[in-house]
């Protein structure tokens, strides 16, 4: 069945105050739990990977020169899952019962875990591009059948499109595309982790204001676990997230957007594009460039946007800051659009202060020092895609 276009009048967005305090409490609880778990697990996984010699060795496509553990994604995934269990236990039942989205919650958790495991297998055994792609599409299809589905598109100009049979392919392409987009930008210390954290925070604010409880809680969980990893991945990095982390973050951001902003009438095709502008720009640039050069879009190279910026003379720290700036500006535009810019700015300030405090704490002294340690700095990470 062809998509149906329906003209509708824009509906005013009003927050639901009766449950907002409960949702915000669960967000804070989930964020804190995921953050602490990631802070504890990432250094343990780093030491284990070094002991087992499971490291990311340099090659002609990568800009780092030392062997760096690449299993930080384990800490991100585990932080998210433990945080979810804590929220469910605290609330007395699983968070999907807040808004009745049982199937969608199952789809996000199952799909995210499968994507994490696929990335973990690639980190360990270097799977071929086609095996990874087939696996990603299979996981995305499973996720759709478990309830994570884009059923309508709300476009600027009060145009509402019902997708019908197009729902499956569009949702699958969105999930797979965003998972790979985050993998594409995982090329510099702190780049994918910081972009993932900022994007999740923006989704969290928008989800609260538009009263999407499940999306709000999941966004907070993802932000906390990713921030916990980022403390160790900030330049100079001592651990990489690997495909297990980048695919998980990208997939979760896409799935949360489906169950959050893509369910509301707020020009949904514009809002998630702005929130995820950095990875979207990267995958569009890399894919189109490879196709124009007659290359497969799935063949890895070292000509991503961040590589081009480095070649222009910018330092890796400055390139990462530029990406962060784009995320913040996009977040401000989105939260201004939904009339909640003040909450977003307050949240950014709070997270910024927390970030500074965590950087100064000495969570590990010997093999995985924080920024400011007298030990020699490590080299930047590099994307595998």
DOZA-412044 format. One record per residue (C-alpha): residue number from 1; chain; x, y, z. Coordinates in Angstrom, 2 decimals, padded with zeros to 5 digits. Layout:
BEGIN
+-----+--------+---------+---------+---------+
: num : chaine :       x :       y :       z :
+-----+--------+---------+---------+---------+
: NUM :      A :       X :       Y :       Z :
...
+-----+--------+---------+---------+---------+
//
This chain:
BEGIN
+-----+--------+---------+---------+---------+
: num : chaine :       x :       y :       z :
+-----+--------+---------+---------+---------+
:   1 :      A :  000.00 :  000.00 :  000.00 :
:   2 :      A :  001.29 :  003.44 : -000.92 :
:   3 :      A :  001.93 :  006.02 :  001.81 :
:   4 :      A : -001.00 :  008.32 :  002.46 :
:   5 :      A : -000.45 :  012.04 :  002.86 :
:   6 :      A : -002.79 :  013.86 :  005.22 :
:   7 :      A : -002.83 :  017.58 :  005.90 :
:   8 :      A : -003.30 :  018.34 :  009.58 :
:   9 :      A : -003.19 :  021.43 :  011.70 :
:  10 :      A : -000.20 :  021.62 :  013.99 :
:  11 :      A : -001.07 :  020.50 :  017.49 :
:  12 :      A :  000.33 :  022.49 :  020.42 :
:  13 :      A :  002.78 :  020.52 :  022.50 :
:  14 :      A :  001.92 :  020.52 :  026.19 :
:  15 :      A :  003.89 :  018.70 :  028.89 :
:  16 :      A :  002.02 :  016.41 :  031.25 :
:  17 :      A :  002.92 :  017.64 :  034.72 :
:  18 :      A :  001.18 :  014.89 :  036.72 :
:  19 :      A :  003.86 :  012.32 :  035.97 :
:  20 :      A :  006.81 :  014.55 :  035.10 :
:  21 :      A :  008.41 :  014.36 :  038.57 :
:  22 :      A :  008.25 :  010.55 :  038.54 :
:  23 :      A :  009.77 :  010.34 :  035.07 :
:  24 :      A :  012.53 :  012.78 :  036.00 :
:  25 :      A :  013.28 :  010.80 :  039.16 :
:  26 :      A :  013.59 :  007.61 :  037.12 :
:  27 :      A :  015.79 :  009.44 :  034.63 :
:  28 :      A :  018.17 :  010.62 :  037.34 :
:  29 :      A :  018.25 :  007.18 :  038.94 :
:  30 :      A :  018.91 :  005.45 :  035.62 :
:  31 :      A :  021.53 :  007.98 :  034.55 :
:  32 :      A :  023.43 :  007.73 :  037.85 :
:  33 :      A :  023.33 :  003.93 :  037.91 :
:  34 :      A :  024.45 :  003.57 :  034.30 :
:  35 :      A :  027.22 :  006.12 :  034.86 :
:  36 :      A :  028.62 :  004.38 :  037.95 :
:  37 :      A :  028.47 :  000.92 :  036.37 :
:  38 :      A :  030.28 :  002.13 :  033.25 :
:  39 :      A :  032.91 :  003.90 :  035.36 :
:  40 :      A :  033.60 :  000.65 :  037.18 :
:  41 :      A :  033.34 : -001.79 :  034.27 :
:  42 :      A :  035.32 :  000.03 :  031.56 :
:  43 :      A :  038.70 : -000.03 :  033.38 :
:  44 :      A :  038.16 : -003.68 :  034.34 :
:  45 :      A :  037.41 : -004.60 :  030.73 :
:  46 :      A :  040.42 : -002.56 :  029.61 :
:  47 :      A :  042.77 : -004.52 :  031.84 :
:  48 :      A :  041.24 : -007.83 :  030.77 :
:  49 :      A :  041.59 : -006.93 :  027.07 :
:  50 :      A :  045.24 : -006.04 :  027.61 :
:  51 :      A :  045.86 : -009.31 :  029.43 :
:  52 :      A :  044.24 : -011.30 :  026.62 :
:  53 :      A :  045.92 : -009.11 :  023.99 :
:  54 :      A :  042.54 : -008.14 :  022.52 :
:  55 :      A :  043.69 : -004.78 :  021.25 :
:  56 :      A :  043.23 : -002.52 :  018.24 :
:  57 :      A :  046.52 : -002.69 :  016.36 :
:  58 :      A :  047.52 :  000.22 :  014.10 :
:  59 :      A :  047.42 : -000.15 :  010.31 :
:  60 :      A :  047.38 :  002.00 :  007.19 :
:  61 :      A :  043.75 :  003.05 :  007.76 :
:  62 :      A :  044.19 :  004.10 :  011.37 :
:  63 :      A :  045.86 :  007.13 :  012.85 :
:  64 :      A :  046.84 :  005.67 :  016.20 :
:  65 :      A :  050.27 :  004.12 :  016.63 :
:  66 :      A :  049.88 :  001.94 :  019.71 :
:  67 :      A :  047.86 : -001.16 :  020.51 :
:  68 :      A :  044.74 :  000.04 :  022.38 :
:  69 :      A :  042.03 : -002.15 :  023.97 :
:  70 :      A :  038.81 : -001.77 :  022.01 :
:  71 :      A :  036.16 : -003.37 :  024.21 :
:  72 :      A :  034.87 : -000.27 :  026.00 :
:  73 :      A :  031.46 : -000.97 :  024.48 :
:  74 :      A :  031.02 : -003.71 :  027.09 :
:  75 :      A :  030.90 : -001.03 :  029.78 :
:  76 :      A :  028.41 :  001.05 :  027.81 :
:  77 :      A :  026.04 : -001.87 :  027.23 :
:  78 :      A :  026.33 : -003.23 :  030.76 :
:  79 :      A :  025.82 :  000.23 :  032.29 :
:  80 :      A :  022.65 :  000.68 :  030.26 :
:  81 :      A :  021.25 : -002.73 :  031.18 :
:  82 :      A :  022.04 : -002.51 :  034.88 :
:  83 :      A :  020.54 :  000.97 :  034.94 :
:  84 :      A :  017.39 : -000.38 :  033.32 :
:  85 :      A :  017.07 : -003.11 :  035.92 :
:  86 :      A :  017.54 : -000.56 :  038.71 :
:  87 :      A :  014.84 :  001.68 :  037.25 :
:  88 :      A :  012.47 : -001.27 :  036.85 :
:  89 :      A :  013.11 : -002.42 :  040.43 :
:  90 :      A :  012.67 :  001.09 :  041.83 :
:  91 :      A :  009.44 :  001.69 :  039.95 :
:  92 :      A :  008.05 : -001.68 :  040.93 :
:  93 :      A :  007.49 : -002.83 :  037.37 :
:  94 :      A :  009.14 : -002.44 :  034.01 :
:  95 :      A :  009.17 :  001.11 :  032.65 :
:  96 :      A :  007.15 :  000.17 :  029.56 :
:  97 :      A :  004.09 : -000.09 :  031.80 :
:  98 :      A :  004.32 :  003.64 :  032.33 :
:  99 :      A :  002.83 :  004.20 :  028.90 :
: 100 :      A :  001.87 :  000.67 :  027.85 :
: 101 :      A :  004.73 :  000.28 :  025.36 :
: 102 :      A :  005.62 : -003.29 :  026.30 :
: 103 :      A :  006.52 : -004.51 :  022.81 :
: 104 :      A :  008.56 : -001.43 :  021.93 :
: 105 :      A :  010.60 : -001.73 :  025.12 :
: 106 :      A :  011.27 : -005.40 :  024.38 :
: 107 :      A :  012.31 : -004.49 :  020.85 :
: 108 :      A :  014.77 : -001.84 :  022.03 :
: 109 :      A :  016.37 : -004.08 :  024.65 :
: 110 :      A :  016.58 : -007.17 :  022.40 :
: 111 :      A :  017.64 : -005.26 :  019.30 :
: 112 :      A :  020.23 : -003.21 :  021.18 :
: 113 :      A :  021.71 : -006.31 :  022.81 :
: 114 :      A :  021.91 : -008.19 :  019.52 :
: 115 :      A :  023.58 : -005.19 :  017.85 :
: 116 :      A :  026.05 : -005.01 :  020.74 :
: 117 :      A :  026.86 : -008.73 :  020.38 :
: 118 :      A :  027.33 : -008.37 :  016.63 :
: 119 :      A :  029.78 : -005.52 :  017.20 :
: 120 :      A :  031.54 : -007.50 :  019.92 :
: 121 :      A :  032.01 : -010.42 :  017.52 :
: 122 :      A :  033.45 : -008.03 :  014.94 :
: 123 :      A :  035.81 : -006.52 :  017.51 :
: 124 :      A :  037.09 : -009.98 :  018.33 :
: 125 :      A :  037.14 : -011.71 :  014.93 :
: 126 :      A :  036.98 : -008.89 :  012.32 :
: 127 :      A :  033.86 : -010.02 :  010.48 :
: 128 :      A :  033.48 : -009.22 :  006.79 :
: 129 :      A :  031.47 : -006.15 :  005.83 :
: 130 :      A :  028.73 : -008.25 :  004.23 :
: 131 :      A :  028.31 : -010.49 :  007.28 :
: 132 :      A :  027.98 : -007.42 :  009.48 :
: 133 :      A :  025.49 : -005.81 :  007.12 :
: 134 :      A :  023.33 : -008.93 :  006.88 :
: 135 :      A :  023.43 : -009.21 :  010.65 :
: 136 :      A :  022.42 : -005.58 :  011.08 :
: 137 :      A :  019.45 : -005.86 :  008.72 :
: 138 :      A :  018.33 : -009.07 :  010.44 :
: 139 :      A :  018.49 : -007.41 :  013.85 :
: 140 :      A :  016.61 : -004.36 :  012.58 :
: 141 :      A :  013.82 : -006.54 :  011.13 :
: 142 :      A :  013.52 : -008.40 :  014.42 :
: 143 :      A :  013.33 : -005.08 :  016.24 :
: 144 :      A :  010.52 : -003.86 :  014.00 :
: 145 :      A :  008.49 : -007.01 :  014.59 :
: 146 :      A :  008.99 : -006.49 :  018.32 :
: 147 :      A :  007.23 : -003.13 :  018.13 :
: 148 :      A :  009.81 : -000.48 :  017.20 :
: 149 :      A :  008.29 :  000.91 :  014.02 :
: 150 :      A :  007.91 :  004.22 :  012.21 :
: 151 :      A :  004.25 :  004.23 :  011.25 :
: 152 :      A :  003.77 :  007.88 :  010.31 :
: 153 :      A :  005.87 :  010.84 :  009.27 :
: 154 :      A :  004.96 :  014.34 :  010.37 :
: 155 :      A :  006.54 :  016.83 :  007.96 :
: 156 :      A :  006.87 :  020.61 :  008.12 :
: 157 :      A :  003.80 :  022.33 :  006.71 :
: 158 :      A :  001.35 :  020.18 :  008.69 :
: 159 :      A :  001.79 :  017.20 :  006.37 :
: 160 :      A :  001.17 :  013.83 :  007.97 :
: 161 :      A :  002.13 :  010.69 :  006.02 :
: 162 :      A :  000.83 :  007.24 :  006.97 :
: 163 :      A :  003.44 :  004.73 :  005.77 :
: 164 :      A :  001.49 :  001.44 :  005.75 :
: 165 :      A :  003.62 : -001.17 :  003.93 :
: 166 :      A :  006.53 :  001.26 :  003.72 :
: 167 :      A :  006.86 :  001.26 :  007.49 :
: 168 :      A :  009.11 : -001.82 :  007.62 :
: 169 :      A :  011.74 : -000.80 :  005.04 :
: 170 :      A :  011.90 :  002.81 :  006.24 :
: 171 :      A :  012.32 :  001.78 :  009.88 :
: 172 :      A :  014.94 : -000.85 :  009.01 :
: 173 :      A :  016.94 :  001.63 :  006.93 :
: 174 :      A :  016.74 :  004.20 :  009.74 :
: 175 :      A :  017.98 :  001.74 :  012.39 :
: 176 :      A :  020.78 :  000.27 :  010.25 :
: 177 :      A :  021.78 :  003.66 :  008.89 :
: 178 :      A :  022.13 :  005.28 :  012.30 :
: 179 :      A :  024.02 :  002.31 :  013.74 :
: 180 :      A :  026.57 :  002.59 :  010.94 :
: 181 :      A :  026.62 :  006.39 :  011.10 :
: 182 :      A :  027.82 :  006.26 :  014.70 :
: 183 :      A :  030.36 :  003.62 :  013.70 :
: 184 :      A :  031.62 :  005.94 :  010.96 :
: 185 :      A :  032.35 :  008.81 :  013.36 :
: 186 :      A :  034.17 :  006.58 :  015.85 :
: 187 :      A :  037.54 :  007.80 :  014.64 :
: 188 :      A :  038.93 :  010.22 :  017.22 :
: 189 :      A :  039.30 :  010.16 :  020.97 :
: 190 :      A :  036.00 :  011.18 :  022.53 :
: 191 :      A :  034.20 :  011.83 :  019.24 :
: 192 :      A :  031.57 :  009.08 :  019.12 :
: 193 :      A :  031.22 :  008.96 :  022.91 :
: 194 :      A :  030.68 :  012.70 :  023.23 :
: 195 :      A :  028.32 :  012.92 :  020.27 :
: 196 :      A :  026.36 :  009.95 :  021.63 :
: 197 :      A :  026.10 :  011.52 :  025.09 :
: 198 :      A :  024.96 :  014.93 :  023.80 :
: 199 :      A :  022.46 :  013.38 :  021.39 :
: 200 :      A :  020.99 :  011.22 :  024.16 :
: 201 :      A :  020.68 :  014.23 :  026.46 :
: 202 :      A :  018.78 :  016.15 :  023.80 :
: 203 :      A :  016.46 :  013.20 :  023.22 :
: 204 :      A :  015.89 :  013.00 :  026.98 :
: 205 :      A :  014.77 :  016.63 :  027.21 :
: 206 :      A :  012.49 :  016.40 :  024.17 :
: 207 :      A :  010.99 :  013.10 :  025.39 :
: 208 :      A :  010.13 :  014.56 :  028.80 :
: 209 :      A :  008.52 :  017.66 :  027.32 :
: 210 :      A :  006.47 :  015.67 :  024.79 :
: 211 :      A :  005.61 :  013.09 :  027.47 :
: 212 :      A :  007.27 :  010.00 :  026.06 :
: 213 :      A :  008.29 :  008.30 :  029.35 :
: 214 :      A :  009.98 :  005.23 :  027.90 :
: 215 :      A :  012.08 :  007.28 :  025.48 :
: 216 :      A :  012.95 :  009.72 :  028.28 :
: 217 :      A :  014.22 :  006.96 :  030.59 :
: 218 :      A :  016.12 :  005.10 :  027.88 :
: 219 :      A :  017.79 :  008.35 :  026.74 :
: 220 :      A :  018.98 :  009.02 :  030.28 :
: 221 :      A :  020.32 :  005.47 :  030.60 :
: 222 :      A :  022.24 :  005.80 :  027.34 :
: 223 :      A :  023.63 :  009.21 :  028.28 :
: 224 :      A :  024.86 :  007.92 :  031.64 :
: 225 :      A :  026.56 :  004.79 :  030.33 :
: 226 :      A :  028.16 :  006.63 :  027.42 :
: 227 :      A :  029.44 :  009.42 :  029.67 :
: 228 :      A :  030.96 :  006.82 :  031.98 :
: 229 :      A :  032.90 :  005.38 :  029.05 :
: 230 :      A :  033.85 :  008.82 :  027.78 :
: 231 :      A :  035.83 :  009.56 :  030.94 :
: 232 :      A :  038.32 :  006.90 :  029.84 :
: 233 :      A :  038.10 :  007.66 :  026.13 :
: 234 :      A :  038.71 :  011.39 :  026.41 :
: 235 :      A :  041.96 :  012.40 :  024.71 :
: 236 :      A :  044.43 :  010.83 :  025.19 :
: 237 :      A :  042.31 :  007.68 :  025.10 :
: 238 :      A :  043.26 :  004.53 :  026.94 :
: 239 :      A :  040.39 :  002.44 :  025.57 :
: 240 :      A :  038.21 :  002.44 :  022.44 :
: 241 :      A :  034.52 :  001.57 :  022.39 :
: 242 :      A :  034.90 : -000.69 :  019.35 :
: 243 :      A :  032.06 : -001.67 :  017.07 :
: 244 :      A :  030.23 : -003.13 :  020.07 :
: 245 :      A :  029.93 :  000.38 :  021.49 :
: 246 :      A :  029.41 :  002.42 :  018.34 :
: 247 :      A :  026.79 :  000.10 :  016.83 :
: 248 :      A :  024.96 : -000.11 :  020.16 :
: 249 :      A :  024.91 :  003.67 :  020.67 :
: 250 :      A :  023.82 :  004.42 :  017.10 :
: 251 :      A :  021.13 :  001.76 :  017.14 :
: 252 :      A :  019.80 :  002.85 :  020.54 :
: 253 :      A :  019.63 :  006.51 :  019.52 :
: 254 :      A :  017.70 :  005.55 :  016.38 :
: 255 :      A :  015.34 :  003.20 :  018.26 :
: 256 :      A :  014.73 :  005.73 :  021.05 :
: 257 :      A :  013.91 :  008.35 :  018.43 :
: 258 :      A :  011.38 :  005.96 :  016.88 :
: 259 :      A :  009.63 :  005.47 :  020.21 :
: 260 :      A :  010.03 :  009.13 :  021.18 :
: 261 :      A :  009.99 :  012.08 :  018.80 :
: 262 :      A :  008.83 :  009.97 :  015.86 :
: 263 :      A :  005.57 :  009.33 :  017.72 :
: 264 :      A :  004.74 :  013.00 :  018.21 :
: 265 :      A :  003.56 :  015.74 :  015.89 :
: 266 :      A :  006.62 :  017.96 :  016.05 :
: 267 :      A :  007.92 :  017.89 :  012.47 :
: 268 :      A :  009.53 :  014.55 :  013.29 :
: 269 :      A :  011.66 :  014.25 :  010.19 :
: 270 :      A :  013.37 :  017.50 :  011.14 :
: 271 :      A :  013.80 :  016.92 :  014.88 :
: 272 :      A :  015.74 :  013.59 :  014.84 :
: 273 :      A :  017.81 :  014.79 :  011.89 :
: 274 :      A :  018.89 :  017.83 :  013.92 :
: 275 :      A :  019.52 :  015.80 :  017.06 :
: 276 :      A :  021.64 :  013.27 :  015.16 :
: 277 :      A :  023.11 :  015.76 :  012.69 :
: 278 :      A :  026.78 :  014.84 :  013.19 :
: 279 :      A :  026.52 :  011.08 :  012.45 :
: 280 :      A :  023.98 :  011.74 :  009.68 :
: 281 :      A :  026.32 :  014.18 :  007.95 :
: 282 :      A :  029.16 :  011.67 :  008.25 :
: 283 :      A :  027.31 :  008.72 :  006.74 :
: 284 :      A :  025.88 :  010.84 :  003.91 :
: 285 :      A :  029.32 :  012.23 :  003.12 :
: 286 :      A :  031.18 :  008.91 :  003.32 :
: 287 :      A :  028.58 :  006.92 :  001.38 :
: 288 :      A :  028.16 :  009.45 : -001.43 :
: 289 :      A :  031.93 :  009.95 : -001.72 :
: 290 :      A :  032.61 :  006.24 : -002.05 :
: 291 :      A :  029.82 :  005.76 : -004.60 :
: 292 :      A :  031.03 :  008.70 : -006.71 :
: 293 :      A :  034.52 :  007.20 : -006.67 :
: 294 :      A :  033.14 :  003.87 : -007.85 :
: 295 :      A :  033.87 :  002.17 : -004.55 :
: 296 :      A :  031.65 :  000.06 : -002.35 :
: 297 :      A :  030.13 :  002.15 :  000.47 :
: 298 :      A :  030.98 : -000.75 :  002.80 :
: 299 :      A :  034.74 : -000.75 :  002.15 :
: 300 :      A :  036.55 :  000.98 :  004.99 :
: 301 :      A :  038.91 :  003.90 :  004.37 :
: 302 :      A :  040.49 :  006.82 :  006.20 :
: 303 :      A :  038.73 :  009.70 :  004.42 :
: 304 :      A :  035.89 :  010.48 :  006.79 :
: 305 :      A :  034.93 :  014.05 :  007.59 :
: 306 :      A :  037.00 :  014.08 :  010.77 :
: 307 :      A :  040.01 :  012.80 :  008.79 :
: 308 :      A :  039.57 :  015.62 :  006.29 :
: 309 :      A :  039.45 :  018.17 :  009.11 :
: 310 :      A :  042.65 :  016.72 :  010.53 :
: 311 :      A :  044.27 :  016.97 :  007.11 :
: 312 :      A :  043.30 :  020.64 :  006.97 :
: 313 :      A :  045.57 :  021.30 :  009.94 :
: 314 :      A :  043.14 :  021.13 :  012.86 :
: 315 :      A :  044.15 :  019.17 :  015.93 :
: 316 :      A :  042.06 :  016.17 :  016.91 :
: 317 :      A :  040.93 :  017.95 :  020.08 :
: 318 :      A :  039.65 :  020.88 :  018.05 :
: 319 :      A :  037.87 :  018.61 :  015.58 :
: 320 :      A :  036.09 :  016.88 :  018.46 :
: 321 :      A :  035.15 :  020.24 :  019.97 :
: 322 :      A :  033.67 :  021.32 :  016.64 :
: 323 :      A :  031.54 :  018.18 :  016.58 :
: 324 :      A :  030.42 :  018.83 :  020.14 :
: 325 :      A :  029.55 :  022.40 :  019.19 :
: 326 :      A :  027.39 :  021.20 :  016.30 :
: 327 :      A :  025.59 :  018.81 :  018.67 :
: 328 :      A :  024.96 :  021.57 :  021.22 :
: 329 :      A :  023.69 :  024.03 :  018.61 :
: 330 :      A :  021.42 :  021.36 :  017.13 :
: 331 :      A :  020.17 :  020.54 :  020.61 :
: 332 :      A :  019.43 :  024.18 :  021.31 :
: 333 :      A :  017.50 :  024.50 :  018.05 :
: 334 :      A :  015.43 :  021.40 :  018.81 :
: 335 :      A :  014.68 :  022.32 :  022.43 :
: 336 :      A :  013.82 :  025.85 :  021.36 :
: 337 :      A :  011.40 :  024.39 :  018.86 :
: 338 :      A :  009.62 :  022.42 :  021.59 :
: 339 :      A :  009.84 :  025.44 :  023.94 :
: 340 :      A :  012.12 :  023.82 :  026.51 :
: 341 :      A :  015.50 :  025.48 :  025.85 :
: 342 :      A :  015.88 :  026.50 :  029.50 :
: 343 :      A :  015.80 :  022.89 :  030.71 :
: 344 :      A :  018.32 :  021.89 :  028.07 :
: 345 :      A :  020.77 :  024.64 :  029.01 :
: 346 :      A :  020.49 :  023.82 :  032.72 :
: 347 :      A :  021.09 :  020.14 :  031.94 :
: 348 :      A :  024.14 :  020.94 :  029.82 :
: 349 :      A :  025.65 :  023.03 :  032.60 :
: 350 :      A :  025.03 :  020.28 :  035.15 :
: 351 :      A :  026.52 :  017.59 :  032.93 :
: 352 :      A :  029.47 :  019.85 :  032.12 :
: 353 :      A :  030.25 :  020.33 :  035.80 :
: 354 :      A :  029.92 :  016.60 :  036.40 :
: 355 :      A :  032.22 :  015.92 :  033.47 :
: 356 :      A :  034.91 :  018.24 :  034.85 :
: 357 :      A :  034.63 :  016.69 :  038.30 :
: 358 :      A :  034.94 :  013.15 :  036.95 :
: 359 :      A :  037.97 :  014.05 :  034.86 :
: 360 :      A :  039.76 :  015.25 :  037.98 :
: 361 :      A :  038.99 :  012.16 :  040.01 :
: 362 :      A :  041.60 :  009.44 :  039.92 :
: 363 :      A :  039.51 :  006.37 :  039.21 :
: 364 :      A :  042.57 :  004.53 :  038.02 :
: 365 :      A :  046.25 :  005.31 :  038.59 :
: 366 :      A :  048.45 :  002.75 :  036.93 :
: 367 :      A :  047.65 :  001.52 :  033.44 :
: 368 :      A :  044.66 :  003.71 :  032.58 :
: 369 :      A :  045.41 :  007.27 :  033.78 :
: 370 :      A :  042.99 :  010.14 :  033.29 :
: 371 :      A :  043.73 :  013.35 :  031.40 :
: 372 :      A :  046.34 :  015.28 :  033.34 :
: 373 :      A :  048.27 :  012.16 :  034.38 :
: 374 :      A :  052.06 :  012.40 :  034.15 :
: 375 :      A :  052.17 :  009.21 :  032.09 :
: 376 :      A :  052.83 :  009.44 :  028.34 :
: 377 :      A :  049.69 :  010.16 :  026.33 :
: 378 :      A :  048.07 :  007.52 :  024.16 :
: 379 :      A :  047.31 :  007.97 :  020.51 :
: 380 :      A :  043.91 :  008.77 :  018.97 :
: 381 :      A :  041.48 :  006.09 :  017.94 :
: 382 :      A :  040.43 :  005.37 :  014.38 :
: 383 :      A :  037.23 :  004.20 :  012.76 :
: 384 :      A :  037.01 :  000.79 :  011.18 :
: 385 :      A :  034.40 :  001.94 :  008.66 :
+-----+--------+---------+---------+---------+
//
